[in-house]
Amino acid sequence: MEKYQQSEDFYVVTPLDRPNTFQRNPFKGWITIILFLAMILLVTIGILSMFKAMAIVVVIMLAMKVITMEEVKKYIHFDVLLLIACSFGIGMAMMKSGLAPWIADKILSVGEPLGLFSLLLLIYIATNLFTEIITNSAAAILMIPIVFEMAANLDLEPMGFAITMTIAASSSFITPIGYQTNLIVYGPGGYTFKDYVKIGTPLSILVMLITVMIVYFWWF
């Protein structure tokens, strides 16, 4: 019979004894499911925003002792939150210092003569390069002021540019450090950096072409 070995990031199927972590309280499990479904319903019909609904669910779960403050603090990645917060500051500094408009002008000077399709490709490539070496959230925050400046210069709606940037920031396949799930499987899977480059590069190109084509024909 297959058992489970507990890991800090995920569970690996292995012939070891089943840990106590899996022996949950059924009552707490049902409470969690009911609260989760209620949260989705309230957000879907527009009574609460996602943030408010999630905050209320957390408060209720704490009050009913479904979870404890120690568990909450354990699963909050403060280093990631700090990185995202610092990235917001960097993004604001790029706007106020004039760096974002300068980068936007440089991308425009190269991509605009080649057409909007090429410009979208450049936005995707620039964002994807950022997300391969830093987190996806930080890459998106760095690119937000740039793409909005470009949209303003071209007198176009920024949504298409924002969609391109968002997908590019979430499509880190070429390095193991670009996204959390890449790192999760990096060690246990026995992969090397070359494996990510070899498989991730064609996948990134495929996602880029599909994304840019959809954005180009749907939003512009």
C-alpha positions as CSV (number, residue, x, y, z in Angstrom):
1,M,0.0,0.0,0.0
2,E,1.3,3.4,-0.9
3,K,2.1,5.8,1.9
4,Y,3.2,9.4,2.0
5,Q,6.3,11.1,3.1
6,Q,5.8,14.7,4.2
7,S,7.9,17.4,2.7
8,E,7.8,21.1,3.4
9,D,6.8,21.9,-0.2
10,F,4.8,18.9,-1.4
11,Y,4.2,15.2,-0.8
12,V,6.2,12.4,-2.4
13,V,4.8,8.9,-2.8
14,T,7.1,6.6,-0.9
15,P,6.8,3.4,1.2
16,L,7.0,5.2,4.5
17,D,4.5,5.4,7.4
18,R,1.6,7.8,7.0
19,P,2.3,11.0,9.1
20,N,-0.1,12.4,11.6
21,T,-0.5,15.5,9.4
22,F,-3.1,13.6,7.3
23,Q,-5.3,12.7,10.4
24,R,-7.5,15.8,10.2
25,N,-10.6,16.6,12.2
26,P,-13.6,15.8,9.9
27,F,-15.7,18.7,11.5
28,K,-13.0,21.2,10.7
29,G,-12.8,19.8,7.2
30,W,-16.5,20.3,6.5
31,I,-16.4,23.8,8.0
32,T,-13.5,24.7,5.7
33,I,-15.4,23.4,2.7
34,I,-18.6,25.3,3.6
35,L,-16.7,28.5,4.2
36,F,-14.9,28.1,0.9
37,L,-18.1,27.6,-1.1
38,A,-19.8,30.5,0.7
39,M,-16.8,32.7,-0.1
40,I,-17.0,31.8,-3.8
41,L,-20.8,32.4,-3.9
42,L,-20.5,35.8,-2.2
43,V,-17.7,36.9,-4.6
44,T,-19.5,35.5,-7.6
45,I,-22.8,37.4,-7.0
46,G,-20.9,40.6,-6.1
47,I,-21.7,41.0,-2.5
48,L,-18.1,41.0,-1.4
49,S,-14.8,41.5,-3.0
50,M,-12.3,38.6,-3.1
51,F,-10.1,40.3,-0.5
52,K,-13.0,41.0,1.9
53,A,-14.4,37.5,1.5
54,M,-11.1,35.9,2.2
55,A,-10.4,38.1,5.2
56,I,-13.8,37.2,6.7
57,V,-13.2,33.5,6.1
58,V,-9.8,33.7,7.9
59,V,-11.3,35.5,10.9
60,I,-14.2,32.9,11.1
61,M,-11.7,30.0,10.9
62,L,-9.6,31.6,13.6
63,A,-12.6,32.2,15.8
64,M,-13.8,28.6,15.4
65,K,-10.3,27.3,16.0
66,V,-10.2,25.6,12.7
67,I,-6.7,27.1,12.3
68,T,-4.4,28.8,14.8
69,M,-2.3,31.9,14.5
70,E,0.8,29.8,14.6
71,E,-0.3,27.9,11.5
72,V,-1.2,31.1,9.8
73,K,2.2,32.6,10.4
74,K,3.9,29.4,9.3
75,Y,2.3,29.4,5.9
76,I,2.8,33.2,5.2
77,H,5.9,33.7,3.1
78,F,7.1,37.0,4.5
79,D,10.2,37.0,2.4
80,V,8.0,36.9,-0.8
81,L,5.7,39.7,0.6
82,L,8.8,41.8,1.3
83,L,10.1,41.2,-2.2
84,I,6.7,42.2,-3.7
85,A,6.5,45.3,-1.5
86,C,10.0,46.4,-2.5
87,S,9.1,45.8,-6.1
88,F,6.2,48.3,-5.8
89,G,8.7,50.8,-4.6
90,I,11.1,50.1,-7.5
91,G,8.2,50.4,-10.0
92,M,7.2,53.8,-8.5
93,A,10.8,54.9,-8.6
94,M,11.0,53.9,-12.3
95,M,8.0,56.1,-13.0
96,K,9.2,59.2,-11.1
97,S,12.8,59.0,-12.2
98,G,11.9,58.8,-15.8
99,L,13.4,55.3,-16.3
100,A,10.1,53.7,-17.3
101,P,9.3,56.3,-20.0
102,W,12.9,56.0,-21.3
103,I,12.6,52.2,-21.6
104,A,9.2,52.6,-23.2
105,D,10.6,55.0,-25.7
106,K,13.5,52.6,-26.5
107,I,11.1,49.7,-27.1
108,L,8.8,51.9,-29.1
109,S,11.7,53.1,-31.3
110,V,12.5,49.5,-32.2
111,G,9.1,47.9,-32.3
112,E,6.8,50.7,-33.6
113,P,8.3,50.8,-37.2
114,L,7.8,47.0,-37.4
115,G,4.2,47.2,-36.3
116,L,2.0,46.5,-33.3
117,F,2.6,42.7,-33.5
118,S,6.4,43.1,-33.1
119,L,5.8,45.6,-30.3
120,L,3.8,43.0,-28.4
121,L,6.6,40.5,-29.0
122,L,9.1,42.9,-27.5
123,I,6.9,43.5,-24.4
124,Y,6.6,39.7,-23.9
125,I,10.3,39.1,-24.3
126,A,11.3,41.9,-22.0
127,T,8.9,40.7,-19.3
128,N,9.9,37.1,-19.7
129,L,13.5,37.9,-19.3
130,F,12.7,39.7,-16.0
131,T,10.6,36.8,-14.7
132,E,13.3,34.2,-15.5
133,I,15.7,35.9,-13.1
134,I,13.4,37.4,-10.5
135,T,9.9,36.5,-9.3
136,N,6.9,36.8,-11.6
137,S,5.3,39.4,-9.3
138,A,8.4,41.5,-9.3
139,A,8.7,41.2,-13.1
140,A,5.1,42.4,-13.5
141,I,5.5,45.3,-11.2
142,L,8.6,46.4,-13.0
143,M,6.9,46.3,-16.4
144,I,3.6,47.8,-15.4
145,P,4.8,51.5,-15.7
146,I,6.6,50.7,-18.9
147,V,3.6,49.2,-20.7
148,F,1.2,51.9,-19.5
149,E,3.6,54.5,-20.8
150,M,3.8,52.8,-24.1
151,A,0.0,52.5,-24.4
152,A,-0.3,56.3,-23.6
153,N,2.3,57.2,-26.3
154,L,0.5,55.1,-28.9
155,D,-2.9,56.3,-27.7
156,L,-4.1,52.8,-27.3
157,E,-6.1,51.0,-24.6
158,P,-3.5,49.5,-22.2
159,M,-5.5,46.2,-21.6
160,G,-3.9,44.3,-24.5
161,F,-0.4,45.3,-23.3
162,A,-1.2,44.4,-19.7
163,I,-2.5,41.0,-20.7
164,T,0.7,40.3,-22.7
165,M,2.8,41.4,-19.8
166,T,0.8,39.4,-17.2
167,I,1.0,36.1,-19.2
168,A,4.7,36.7,-19.9
169,A,5.4,37.2,-16.2
170,S,3.7,34.0,-15.4
171,S,5.4,31.9,-18.0
172,S,8.8,31.1,-16.5
173,F,10.0,27.8,-18.0
174,I,13.6,28.4,-18.9
175,T,15.2,28.6,-15.5
176,P,14.5,26.8,-12.2
177,I,14.7,30.1,-10.2
178,G,12.0,31.9,-12.1
179,Y,9.0,30.4,-10.3
180,Q,8.3,28.5,-7.1
181,T,7.0,25.3,-8.8
182,N,10.2,25.1,-10.9
183,L,12.2,25.0,-7.7
184,I,9.9,22.5,-6.1
185,V,10.6,19.8,-8.7
186,Y,14.2,20.8,-9.4
187,G,15.9,18.8,-6.7
188,P,13.6,15.8,-6.2
189,G,13.2,15.4,-10.0
190,G,17.0,15.2,-10.5
191,Y,16.8,18.0,-13.1
192,T,19.7,20.2,-14.2
193,F,19.7,23.8,-15.4
194,K,20.2,22.5,-19.0
195,D,16.9,20.5,-18.7
196,Y,15.0,23.7,-18.1
197,V,16.7,25.5,-20.9
198,K,16.2,22.6,-23.3
199,I,12.5,22.0,-22.6
200,G,11.6,25.5,-21.4
201,T,12.9,27.5,-24.4
202,P,10.6,26.0,-27.1
203,L,7.7,26.0,-24.6
204,S,8.3,29.7,-23.9
205,I,8.4,30.5,-27.6
206,L,5.2,28.6,-28.2
207,V,3.4,30.3,-25.4
208,M,4.7,33.7,-26.5
209,L,3.4,33.3,-30.1
210,I,0.0,32.0,-29.0
211,T,-0.4,34.9,-26.5
212,V,0.7,37.6,-28.8
213,M,-1.5,36.4,-31.6
214,I,-4.6,36.2,-29.4
215,V,-3.9,39.6,-27.9
216,Y,-3.3,41.2,-31.3
217,F,-6.5,39.9,-32.9
218,W,-8.7,40.1,-29.8
219,W,-7.8,43.5,-28.2
220,F,-6.5,45.4,-31.2
